Every structure is written in structure tokens, then in C-alpha cells.
Amino acid sequence: TARIQVNAGAEGRTLTIPVLGSPATGVSWVRVTPDSAFIAVNDSINFTASARDSAGIALPNQSYTWTSSDTTIANVRIYSVNGVTANIRGLRAGTVVIRATSGGKTGAATLRVQ
């Protein structure tokens, strides 16, 4: 329970608020955007990762590891500090899953190279 007291001159009020739980901590899931994309062979696209807590609030200052399910179709280059953004280059036609991992949680997106 939290109590908030407000005073204005001689008047005062106290408000009691039940506290339902402690704040969320740690990475609960990772979002990768865009969640799917198409590019031509030899083109590239940037994907961005965002770690979220159990309440869905973005967690800043997280580091990410990026992978491609098939590096012969598309490879990953880290494009920013902490790996928040990765540049993916299409090498040959096919479909891959691009994954970003932070805090033991992984988010994924699909990339089709044409």
C-alpha cells in the first residue's frame, strides 16, 4: 500500500493506493523490426532490435547478438553501438530467419532475398 498526502494551507488529504506488484525487471522479450522484409540479391536492409520487460516497456542500453539462419543467403553486419541495428545483405535467393538476442531472450524476423 502506498499513501500520498497532499496539503494546501490548512486543508489536507491522504490517498491510499494498493500496490499490485513490483516493477518489471530484466528482458522478457525482444522485438525485431521490420518483422518481415524482401530485398534483391546484393541489396541490404537494416533491422532494429528492442528489448522489453514483462510490462512491454523498452529497456535502454541493452546489447544484442544477431544471427542469420543461413549465412549463404544473407549475412549480418552490426551497424550500431550495442548492436541495436544490424545491416543484413542478401547474397543469393532464398528465405532466412534473422534473430536478435539480448538478456537470454530472442526475437526474430523473416527476410526473403529475391
C-alpha angles and dihedrals in degrees: 000000000000123000123202120192121198122189127190111177108303092344121090137173133189122207120198117204124186113230110219101192147335121282116276115259134187132023113307098171143352124229120207119198132235092031090206136009145170126221137168123249109279092019123109139210135194122238122193129207129208124186116214134195124227090276091055094251116146114248112217126212096032122148121225137205115207128203139176120217089224118022091190089066100038134359130206128232120183108236106183146031112290089010095272089145126039127190113219120199123200112229103174139352117290144083126276138178114234114206133194120194129195130160091000093302125110133206124191143202133185122237123191116198114201 
